[in-house]
Amino acid sequence: MKIWKQTALIGILVVIALTVTACNRGTRETQPQTVTEVVSAVASSADFEIDGTTLVRYTGNKTNVTIPDSVTSIGDHVFRHSDITSITIPNSVKTIGIFAFEGCTSLASVAIGNSVTSIGLYAFSNTALSSVTIPNSVTSIGDHAFSYCRSLTSVTIPNSVTSIGQSVFWNCTALSSITIPDSVTTISYGMFQGTGLTNITIPASIASIENWAFANCIALSSVTFKGTITSDKFFLGAFASSGLRERYLEGGPGTYTIEGSHTQVLLQ
């Protein structure tokens, strides 16, 4: 009886071993595809470090980047000085942090989702962007947001924008025309300094033009004022030493031509 029990136990163990072997064989036949899919998904997710819903770091090596839909905020410095060439910002994103894409000298294309409300200071400074369409969800653009974008030729700013920071387009030398929306009330310090503007229309909504707003715009030859700006809100250096301020304060709204060079201003 004892020998029978031992034999039966050995038989059961053999059956179990054979079953496990068969299962393992079947798993090995299907596992490679599953593993590949899992690794691929993990590698894609691993490109982004997300804290809650804030993108805090990009660790990937892809140059054409689409930010995940789970992100609602792009943190500060996330892509700064990276080699990305294009970025797609989904509709889930509401804010773009400071220096987010600054120094991405190969970044030539950006698609900004229609939920973004604010663009942080220096966000796209010193990039290769040639055109930018700001969606009508944006209300504020931070200081230097697009400064030193020397390839920038076209910018669309919607009427939703009420605040444009200092030196936003500083040294965008290829920017020859732009429309200032009626929603803006101040042309801030150095906003268009060093651009390639040839003419500009100041809408009636503008109540203040700060120093160096159009300094170093050596191609600027015509300025049209649609409204009235008082002397205390029209700063002396707004158009450098072109004499335009004095002529406007005397003549009021209208179109003025500018002749001669502008004072060169070093603006950081």
C-alpha positions as CSV (number, residue, x, y, z in Angstrom):
1,M,0.0,0.0,0.0
2,K,2.9,2.3,0.8
3,I,4.5,1.6,-2.5
4,W,1.2,2.3,-4.4
5,K,0.9,5.7,-2.7
6,Q,4.4,6.6,-3.6
7,T,3.9,5.6,-7.2
8,A,0.6,7.6,-7.4
9,L,2.3,10.6,-5.9
10,I,5.1,10.4,-8.5
11,G,2.5,10.1,-11.3
12,I,0.7,13.2,-10.1
13,L,4.0,15.2,-10.0
14,V,4.8,14.0,-13.5
15,V,1.4,15.2,-14.8
16,I,1.9,18.6,-13.1
17,A,5.4,18.9,-14.6
18,L,4.1,18.1,-18.1
19,T,1.2,20.6,-17.7
20,V,3.5,23.4,-16.6
21,T,5.9,22.6,-19.5
22,A,3.1,22.8,-22.0
23,C,1.8,26.1,-20.6
24,N,5.3,27.6,-20.8
25,R,5.7,26.4,-24.4
26,G,2.4,28.1,-25.3
27,T,3.4,31.3,-23.5
28,R,6.7,31.4,-25.3
29,E,4.9,31.2,-28.6
30,T,2.8,34.3,-28.0
31,Q,4.9,36.2,-25.5
32,P,7.3,38.0,-27.9
33,Q,4.5,40.1,-29.5
34,T,3.0,41.0,-26.2
35,V,6.4,41.9,-24.7
36,T,7.1,44.1,-27.7
37,E,3.8,45.9,-27.4
38,V,4.4,46.5,-23.7
39,V,8.0,47.7,-24.1
40,S,6.8,50.1,-26.9
41,A,4.1,51.6,-24.7
42,V,6.4,51.9,-21.7
43,A,9.1,53.6,-23.9
44,S,6.6,56.2,-25.1
45,S,5.3,56.9,-21.6
46,A,8.9,57.1,-20.3
47,D,9.6,60.1,-22.6
48,F,7.5,62.3,-20.2
49,E,7.8,62.8,-16.5
50,I,4.4,64.0,-15.3
51,D,3.5,65.2,-11.8
52,G,-0.2,65.0,-11.4
53,T,-1.2,66.7,-14.6
54,T,1.9,68.9,-14.9
55,L,4.6,68.0,-17.4
56,V,7.8,68.5,-15.5
57,R,10.4,66.9,-17.7
58,Y,11.0,65.5,-21.2
59,T,13.5,62.6,-21.2
60,G,13.0,61.3,-24.7
61,N,15.1,61.7,-27.8
62,K,12.4,62.2,-30.4
63,T,12.5,65.6,-32.2
64,N,8.8,65.6,-33.3
65,V,6.9,65.7,-30.0
66,T,3.2,65.5,-29.2
67,I,2.4,66.2,-25.5
68,P,0.1,63.6,-23.9
69,D,-3.6,64.6,-23.5
70,S,-3.3,63.9,-19.8
71,V,-1.2,67.1,-19.4
72,T,-2.9,70.4,-18.4
73,S,0.2,72.4,-17.7
74,I,3.7,72.5,-19.2
75,G,6.1,73.2,-16.4
76,D,9.0,75.6,-16.3
77,H,12.2,74.7,-18.4
78,V,10.7,71.4,-19.6
79,F,12.1,71.4,-23.1
80,R,14.7,74.2,-22.6
81,H,17.8,73.9,-24.9
82,S,16.5,70.5,-26.3
83,D,16.8,69.4,-30.0
84,I,13.1,69.2,-30.7
85,T,12.0,70.4,-34.2
86,S,8.2,70.4,-33.7
87,I,5.8,70.4,-30.8
88,T,2.1,69.7,-30.7
89,I,0.4,71.0,-27.6
90,P,-3.0,69.4,-27.0
91,N,-6.3,71.0,-26.1
92,S,-6.0,69.7,-22.6
93,V,-3.1,72.2,-21.8
94,K,-4.0,75.5,-20.2
95,T,-0.7,77.0,-19.3
96,I,2.8,77.1,-20.7
97,G,5.5,77.7,-18.1
98,I,8.5,80.0,-18.1
99,F,11.4,79.1,-20.4
100,A,9.4,76.0,-21.5
101,F,11.0,75.9,-25.0
102,E,13.6,78.6,-24.6
103,G,16.8,78.0,-26.6
104,C,15.3,75.2,-28.7
105,T,17.2,76.5,-31.7
106,S,15.8,73.8,-34.1
107,L,12.2,74.2,-33.1
108,A,10.5,75.4,-36.3
109,S,6.9,74.4,-35.8
110,V,4.4,74.7,-32.9
111,A,0.7,73.9,-32.7
112,I,-0.8,75.5,-29.6
113,G,-4.0,73.9,-28.4
114,N,-7.2,76.0,-28.0
115,S,-7.4,75.8,-24.3
116,V,-4.1,77.6,-23.5
117,T,-4.8,80.8,-21.5
118,S,-1.2,82.0,-20.7
119,I,2.2,81.8,-22.3
120,G,5.0,82.2,-19.8
121,L,8.0,84.5,-20.0
122,Y,10.7,83.4,-22.4
123,A,8.5,80.4,-23.3
124,F,9.6,80.3,-27.0
125,S,12.5,82.7,-26.9
126,N,15.5,81.9,-29.2
127,T,13.7,79.3,-31.3
128,A,13.5,78.7,-35.1
129,L,9.8,79.4,-35.4
130,S,8.8,81.2,-38.6
131,S,5.1,81.6,-37.8
132,V,2.9,81.4,-34.7
133,T,-0.9,81.3,-34.4
134,I,-1.9,82.1,-30.9
135,P,-5.4,80.6,-30.1
136,N,-8.3,82.8,-29.0
137,S,-8.2,81.2,-25.6
138,V,-5.0,83.0,-24.7
139,T,-5.3,86.1,-22.5
140,S,-1.7,86.9,-21.5
141,I,1.7,86.6,-23.1
142,G,4.7,86.9,-20.8
143,D,7.9,89.0,-21.1
144,H,10.3,87.9,-23.9
145,A,7.9,85.0,-24.9
146,F,9.1,85.1,-28.5
147,S,12.2,87.3,-28.3
148,Y,15.2,86.6,-30.5
149,C,13.2,84.4,-32.9
150,R,15.0,85.7,-35.9
151,S,13.1,83.5,-38.4
152,L,9.7,84.7,-37.2
153,T,7.8,86.4,-40.0
154,S,4.2,85.9,-39.1
155,V,2.3,86.2,-35.8
156,T,-1.4,86.1,-35.3
157,I,-2.6,87.6,-32.0
158,P,-6.4,87.2,-31.2
159,N,-8.6,89.8,-29.5
160,S,-8.7,87.5,-26.4
161,V,-5.2,88.7,-25.5
162,T,-5.4,91.6,-23.1
163,S,-1.8,91.6,-21.7
164,I,1.4,91.4,-23.8
165,G,4.6,91.6,-21.7
166,Q,7.9,93.5,-22.1
167,S,10.2,92.7,-25.0
168,V,7.9,90.0,-26.3
169,F,9.2,90.3,-29.9
170,W,12.6,91.8,-29.1
171,N,15.1,91.3,-31.9
172,C,12.7,89.3,-34.2
173,T,14.5,90.8,-37.1
174,A,12.4,89.1,-39.8
175,L,9.0,90.2,-38.4
176,S,7.9,92.9,-40.9
177,S,4.3,93.2,-40.0
178,I,1.9,92.5,-37.1
179,T,-1.6,93.5,-36.1
180,I,-2.0,94.7,-32.5
181,P,-5.5,93.5,-31.3
182,D,-8.0,96.0,-30.0
183,S,-8.1,94.2,-26.7
184,V,-4.6,95.5,-25.8
185,T,-4.3,98.8,-23.9
186,T,-0.6,99.1,-23.5
187,I,2.4,98.6,-25.8
188,S,4.9,97.6,-23.2
189,Y,8.6,98.3,-22.7
190,G,10.6,97.1,-25.7
191,M,7.8,95.1,-27.1
192,F,8.9,95.4,-30.8
193,Q,12.4,96.6,-30.2
194,G,14.8,95.6,-33.0
195,T,12.1,94.0,-35.2
196,G,11.8,94.4,-39.0
197,L,8.5,96.2,-38.9
198,T,8.0,98.5,-41.9
199,N,4.7,100.0,-40.7
200,I,2.4,99.7,-37.7
201,T,-1.1,100.7,-36.8
202,I,-1.7,101.7,-33.2
203,P,-5.4,100.8,-32.4
204,A,-7.7,103.2,-30.5
205,S,-7.6,100.9,-27.5
206,I,-3.9,101.8,-26.8
207,A,-3.7,104.3,-23.9
208,S,0.1,103.9,-23.3
209,I,3.3,103.3,-25.3
210,E,6.2,102.6,-23.0
211,N,9.9,103.3,-23.5
212,W,11.8,101.5,-26.3
213,A,8.6,99.9,-27.6
214,F,9.8,100.5,-31.2
215,A,13.4,101.4,-30.7
216,N,15.9,100.0,-33.3
217,C,13.1,99.4,-35.8
218,I,15.3,100.8,-38.6
219,A,12.9,99.7,-41.4
220,L,9.9,101.4,-39.7
221,S,8.7,104.2,-42.0
222,S,5.0,104.6,-41.3
223,V,2.9,104.7,-38.1
224,T,-0.9,105.1,-38.0
225,F,-2.5,106.2,-34.8
226,K,-6.2,105.4,-34.5
227,G,-6.8,107.0,-31.1
228,T,-5.5,109.5,-28.6
229,I,-2.6,108.9,-26.2
230,T,-1.8,111.6,-23.6
231,S,1.7,112.9,-23.2
232,D,2.3,111.3,-19.8
233,K,1.5,107.9,-21.3
234,F,3.6,108.3,-24.5
235,F,7.1,107.8,-23.2
236,L,10.0,109.7,-24.6
237,G,11.9,106.7,-25.9
238,A,9.0,104.8,-27.4
239,F,10.2,105.5,-31.0
240,A,13.7,106.4,-29.8
241,S,14.8,109.8,-31.3
242,S,12.6,109.7,-34.4
243,G,10.7,112.8,-33.4
244,L,7.4,110.9,-33.9
245,R,6.2,111.5,-30.3
246,E,6.3,115.3,-30.6
247,R,4.7,115.3,-34.0
248,Y,1.8,113.0,-32.8
249,L,1.2,115.0,-29.6
250,E,0.8,118.1,-31.8
251,G,-1.1,116.6,-34.7
252,G,-3.2,113.8,-33.0
253,P,-4.5,110.6,-34.7
254,G,-3.4,110.0,-38.2
255,T,-0.6,108.5,-40.2
256,Y,3.0,109.7,-39.7
257,T,6.1,108.9,-41.7
258,I,9.5,108.3,-40.0
259,E,12.7,109.4,-41.6
260,G,16.2,108.9,-40.4
261,S,17.7,106.4,-38.1
262,H,16.5,105.4,-34.6
263,T,18.6,105.6,-31.5
264,Q,20.3,102.3,-30.9
265,V,19.2,100.9,-27.5
266,L,20.8,97.9,-25.7
267,L,17.9,96.1,-24.2
268,Q,18.4,92.9,-22.3
